[in-house]
């Protein structure tokens, strides 16, 4: 099975401050590149193509040597709601006054249950 990675649009790309290449993700998580690719395939992490080259992952998705707590479950809910990778990134990084902040900021602050609940509501 090959890794299929979406090409990001400029508007969505500008929502994200810092990007990591797959080798950088592997290094930060102390994994092989193959295992980092598997995280993308399993939707535990989300990566997209920016310009040329391989997939890149928003740096905020990593918390020390781990994937940010609550992110994999949220990605699964968004996928189940019919969101593709770029739409998921756009949703995660777009500010929402009712949170306040963006969903990814709320996940980082430990409010991933609330974010998942909102993502589930997107499917209806």
C-alpha positions in Angstrom: 0.0 0.0 0.0 1.4 3.4 -1.0 1.1 6.5 1.1 -1.4 8.9 -0.5 -0.8 12.5 0.7 -3.0 15.4 -0.4 -1.6 18.6 -1.8 -2.5 21.5 0.5 -4.0 24.8 -0.8 -2.4 28.1 0.0 -5.2 29.4 2.2 -5.1 26.4 4.5 -1.2 26.3 4.5 -1.1 29.8 5.9 -3.1 28.8 9.0 -0.2 26.7 10.2 3.0 28.3 11.6 5.5 25.5 11.6 5.9 22.4 9.5 8.0 19.2 9.9 9.2 16.9 7.2 8.7 13.1 7.8 12.4 12.6 8.7 12.0 15.4 11.3 8.8 13.8 12.7 10.6 10.5 12.9 13.6 12.1 14.7 11.4 13.9 17.2 9.3 10.9 18.0 12.4 8.6 18.0 11.0 6.4 15.3 12.1 5.0 12.0 10.8 6.8 8.9 8.8 3.7 8.1 7.0 3.9 11.5 6.4 7.7 11.0 4.8 6.9 7.6 2.7 4.3 9.3 1.3 7.0 11.7 0.1 8.9 8.6 -1.4 5.8 7.0 -3.2 4.9 10.3 -4.4 8.5 10.6 -2.7 9.0 14.0 -1.0 12.0 12.4 -1.9 14.1 9.4 0.5 15.2 6.7 0.1 17.0 3.4 2.3 18.0 0.5 3.5 21.6 0.4 5.1 22.4 -2.9 7.3 19.5 -4.0 8.7 16.8 -1.9 7.3 14.4 0.7 4.6 14.9 3.3 4.9 17.5 6.0 3.1 17.6 9.4 2.2 20.6 11.5 4.8 20.8 14.3 2.0 21.5 16.9 0.8 17.9 16.4 3.9 16.7 18.3 4.1 17.0 22.1 7.7 16.1 23.1 8.3 12.6 22.0 4.6 11.8 21.5 1.7 12.7 19.2 -0.4 15.3 20.9 -3.0 13.6 23.2 -6.5 13.6 21.7 -5.3 14.2 18.1 -5.6 10.7 16.7 -9.2 10.3 18.0 -10.1 13.7 16.6 -8.6 12.8 13.2 -10.7 9.6 13.2 -13.9 11.5 13.9 -13.2 14.0 11.2 -12.5 11.2 8.7 -15.7 9.5 9.7 -17.5 12.8 9.1 -16.3 12.8 5.5 -13.5 15.3 5.9 -10.4 14.8 3.7 -6.9 15.6 5.1 -6.9 19.2 3.9 -10.4 19.9 5.1 -9.4 18.4 8.5 -6.4 20.7 8.7 -8.5 23.7 7.8 -11.1 22.8 10.5 -8.4 22.1 13.2 -6.6 25.4 12.6 -9.5 27.8 11.9 -10.3 29.9 15.0 -13.7 29.3 16.6 -14.9 32.0 18.9 -17.0 29.6 20.9 -14.0 27.5 22.0 -12.2 30.2 22.1 -9.3 29.7 19.7 -8.8 27.0 17.2 -9.7 23.3 17.7 -6.0 22.4 17.7 -5.4 24.9 20.5 -8.2 23.4 22.5 -6.8 19.9 22.0 -3.4 21.1 23.1 -5.0 22.7 26.2 -6.5 19.3 27.2 -10.0 19.9 25.9 -9.9 17.2 23.2 -13.2 15.6 24.4 -15.0 18.9 23.6 -13.3 19.1 20.2 -14.2 15.5 19.4 -17.8 16.2 20.3 -17.9 19.2 17.9 -16.2 17.1 15.2 -18.9 14.4 15.6 -21.6 17.0 15.1 -20.1 17.9 11.7 -21.3 14.6 10.3 -25.0 15.5 10.8 
